[in-house]
Amino acid sequence: MNISHFSLCLAIAITLFFPISVSAEARRVALVIGNEQYERLGALNNPVRDAKAIAAQLRSHGFEVRDYYNVRRNRLLDILEDFRRFSRGATEAVAFYAGHGMALGGRDVIAPIDLRYDCKTGDFSRAVKLQDFRQAIASVPKQVIILDACRNKPFPKCSSQSIARMAGGFRALGRLETGGEAGVFGAGGGGNDNRKNASVLVANAALLGKLASDGIPGSHSPFVRVLLARFKSSPRGMFRDLLDGVARDVRVNTQGRQVPEIRVQGGPPFMCLAGRECQARDGTLVSFPRPLTRTELAEKAYTAAKGNENKLVAMMGRYDGTIWSEYARKDIEKIRRKRNMRLENIPEPPSIEEFMKSRDQKSRLKTLGEMGGWYEK
């Protein structure tokens, strides 16, 4: 391998394994999932509507939102893995899930729309561990996880006796700190994440083992209705204070039938919906740098990659759909066109037949010089 070939391979390897370094100051990401069109579980009316409303609020305040609706297990696992890569380098993350969620066989799980169960045998399959959902944002130092799951009774066709037999029993989601695979704060899950240094805030729409209401069809769940109201009235309120207020309002509005639970690990994340000039509980405004929009991040990435084909290709993949990815595409075309022009201007080397036809050693040496060493190898 010659030096130029080695340099090209090295450049490609660096691009693949070390993505473009861009200032991640206040980069905020959000994952939103809403499931309601269940194939074998109890029907739900509002999760998709709830999730879309939450996604719209987050997006309007500068979050890079990826939202998905009515997803099956294989697709959901792909979504979580893709978002785990997408969230690297972010400073703040919100993960919201609406739909069925429960503890089955001693594990907290969220339910894809194709989750399967058997009332007679108590067997279930195609569930997704809640820990996998948490891992999607595990590398982000400031995390807010909002779960409006455990909605209504998920197994309406099963008797109480058959539910009790179901792989160790069914209950609504646990407290999310029980350790192991079952808990968001547990040690399970594997992978490299930022758990030891992260501030994690978890809001569960209902207490340990309790069911949450789906709400009136065509409306929002009691939890999301209050959450949206708080988002609109207090976008600068710290997430911990805002969610504490949501828990109080839901308890009052439902006359104690549904009581959300708010849990914290590593101290509450110092963040608010607005992203800057967050308001502390005492009313003090705390200014943050304005979060960079995806277009601004794309501009910074384009500036850093300009002139480097491999970095421009990586930048296009990350910021596809922005005007800067279009600039990158045009730059790549120019770089490749110039390279092709240089190649086209290289004179064709003499053929081996011309070399062999040379009448004497002097003319052969002259021909070899014209060949530029092409046959020296």
N, C-alpha and C positions, 0 to 999 in steps of 0.2 A: 504493500500500500504506500503510495507516495504521500508527500507532506500535504498537498492540497486536498487529497481525498480524506486523509486523517482529520484535517481541520474541519472539513464539512461534516464528517460524522460526529466530531466532538461538539460542533455547534448545534446539531440536531439533538444530541443527547442532553445538552444543557437546557435546551428549550423544553424538552419533554419532561425532565425530572426537576427542573428548577424554573417554574413559571415566571413570567415577567414580574419584576418587583415594582409594585406601585404603592404609593402612600395609601395605607388603609385607614387613615384617620377618620374615625366615625363612620366607617362603612357599615351599613345596617342591612341585615337580610331577614327574610321571613318565609317560613314554610307554613302553608295553610292547606288543610285537607278536610273535606266534608263528604261523608258517606251516608246515603239514605236508601238507595235502591237495592236493598238486600234480597238475595235470591232465596234464602232459607231462614233468615231471622225475622223478628218482628218488624213490621213496616214503620218507618219514620217519615215525618213530614217536613222538618225544617232544617236539618243539618247543612244542606247545600246552600240554602238561602242565608243561613247564619254565617257560613264560611265565606261566601261571596261578599257579604257586608263587612266582615272583619278584614278581608283582603283589601277591599276598597279603602278602608280607613288607613290601614298600614301603608298602602301605596301612595295615598295622598299626602302622607307625612314623610316621604322620602325613603321608605324601605324598598329594597329590591325584593319583590314578592314573587314567589313561585307557588301557585295554587292549583289544586287538583281535586277532582270530584268523581265520586262513585268509582273507585279503583279496586281492581282485583289484587289478590295477594302478590303475584309475581310482579305486576306493575308497581305495586306499592313498595316492594323491596328495592326495585330499581330506582324509584323516586328517592327513597331515603339514602341510598348509596350515592346517587348523583348530587343530592343536596349536601351531603357530607363533604364532597369535594368542592362544591360551589361556595360553601360557607367558610372555607379556609381563608384566613386573612381578615375576616370580618371582626369588628369590635363589639357589635351588639346583634343579638338574634332573638326573634320571637317565633315559637312553634305553636300552632293552634290546630287542634283536632276536634271535630264534631262528628258524632256518630255513636255506634255501639262500642262500648269498652267494658271489660270485665276481668275477673280473675278466674281462670280455668286451670285446674290441675295444679294449683299453687303458684301460677304465674300470671302477672298482670299483662293483658293483651289488648290490642285494639283490633277491631273486626273489619277486615276487607269485605266487600260486598259478596264474595263467594265463600265466606267461612261456612264450614259444613259441620253438622252435628247429627247424632243419632240418639233419639230419645230412648230407644230400647236398650242400647248397649252403653250409653253415656260417653261414647267416643266423639272426639271433635278433631278437626284438622283445618289447615289453611289459616290459622291465626297468625298475627304478627306481634312479637313481643314489644311491650311498651318501651323496653330498654333500647330496642332498635330505633324507635322514634326519637328517643332522647339523644342517641348517638349521632343523629344527623346534624346536631348543632354543638356537639361536645367540645369542639376545638375553639369555640368562641368564648371569650372571657366573661361576657355579660349575657345571661340567658334568661328568657322568660318563656315558660311552658304553660300553655292554657289548655285544659282538657274539659270539654263539655261533653263527656261521654256518659256511660252507664245510663243511657236514656231508656226509660220505660222498661218493660220486661222483654228481653231479647228472644226468649224461647216460649212463645205463647202456646205452641202446640204440645209442649212437654208437660207432664204432670209434675207435681212437686217432688214425688218420689224419684222420678227419673232424673230430674235436675240434680237431686242430692247425690245420685250415683255418678254424675258426669265427671269422670277423670279426677276424682278427688273433691268434687263439689264446685258449685258456681256461687260467686258473690260479685258484687260490684267492685270497681277498682279500689285497691288498697291505698295506704297513705303515701306510697311512693318514696319511702325511705327505709324499707325493710331489709335492704341489702341483697346481694346476689343478683340474679337475673330479674327478680320480680320488681325491684325498685329502681326508680330513676336515680336515687342517690346511692345505689348499691355499687359493689365492686365489680360486678359482672359486665359483660359486653365486649371486653377486649378492645384492641386497637389503641392507637396513640391519640390521646385527647388532652384537654386542658383542665380536667376535672379538679385537680388539686388546687389550681389557682383561679377557678371560675367562681363567679357569684351567680347562684341559680335561684330563681323564684318560680315556684310551681303553684298554679291555681287550679284546683279541682272543683268542678261545679257542685259536687256533693261531698258529704262527709264519708269517712271510711265505711265501705260496704253498703252505702245507701244509693238509691236510684235518683237520677235527675229527671226532671220533666222535659218532654220534647216541646211543650207549648201548644198553643192553638194552631191548627193547620193553616198555612199561609202567612203565619206571623214569624216571630222569633221565639227561641226558648227563653224562659224566665231569666236565665243567666246571661245570655247574649244580649237580650233587650236592655238589661241594666248596664252591661259592659259597653255597648254602643253609646248609650246616653252619657256615660262617664267619659268615654273617648271624646265626645263632642263638647262636653262642658269643661273638661279639665285636661286638655292635651299636654299641658306643661306639668301636670302632677306626676311625681315619681310613681313608677309602676307599682311599688309596694303599697304606697298610700292609696293609689287609685283602686287596686284590687281589694284592699281592705274595705274600701267604701262599697265596692260591688258586693262583697260578701254580706255586709250589713244590710244593704238594700234588698238583696234577694231574700234574706232571712225574714225581713219585715214584710216584703210583698207577698211571700208565700205563707205568712203566719207560722213560720218555723217548720213547715213541711220539707223545705229544702235549704240546707245550710252549706254554702261553699267553704272550702278549707284552703288556706294559704300557707305554704311552707317555704322555708328559706334555707339555703346551704351556702356557707361562706360569706354571709352578709348579703343584704339585698343589693341587686345590681343598681348602680347609680345611673339610671336612664329614665327617659320619659318618651311619650309618643311623639312630641314635637321635635325632639332631637337636640334642641338647644334652649337655653334659658329655662331649664327645668325649675319647677317651684318646689321647694322643700315644704315640710309640713307646717313650719312656722310662717310661711309666706315668702321667705327669702328666695330671690331669683338667683339661680346658679347658671352662669353662661357657659356654654360649650361651643366649640367650633361648629359652624354649620356643617351638617353631614353632606358629603359629596354625593351628587346624583350619579347615576350610572353613566350618563353622558359625559360628566366631568371626569369620572374615573377612566372612561374610554379615551378621552383626550390626553390624560396624563400617560396612559399606557401607549398610545400612539406616538407621543413625543419621545418616550423612552425607547421605543422600538424602531423609530424612523431610520431607514437606511439598512436595516438588518432583516433580510427576507424571512429567516426562521422565526424571529421575534414578532414580526408583523403577522405571520400566519397564526401564531399562538394568540396574538391580540385579537385577531378576527374571530377566532373560535370563542373567546371569552365574552366579547362585546358585540356579537352578531346582532344586526338590526339597528345599530347606531350609525350616525353619519360618519363617525371616525373609523368604523370598520370598512366603510365604503372608500374612505381615503386610503386606508391600508391596502385594500384590494387594488386600487389604482397604482399605488407605489410598488406593489409586488409585480404588477404587469410591466411597469417601467424597468424594474431591476431585471426581470427575465428577458425583456426585449433587448436591453443593452448587452446582456450576457450572450444572447443568440447572435447579435450583431458582431460581437468580438469573435465568436466562433466562426462566423461566416467569413470574416476578413482574413483568417489564417489561410495561407496558400496551401494548396494540395501538395503533399510530399511526392517526390518522384516515385515511380513504381519500382518494384524490385527488378522488373525486366529491364528498365532503363539503366539501372545500376549495373546489371550484369553485362549490358551491351557496351559499357565504357571500354575504349580500346586500350587504355594503359592505366597504370596505377595512379598517375597524376589526375587524370580525368575522373577516375573512380573516387578519389579523395574529394575532388571538387563536388561531385554529385552527392557524396555522403554529407558534405557540409550543407548543401541545399536542402537535404532531407532533414536537417536539424536534429539528427540523432534519433530519428523515429525507429530505426532498426537496430539501434545499439543494444537494446534489450535482448 
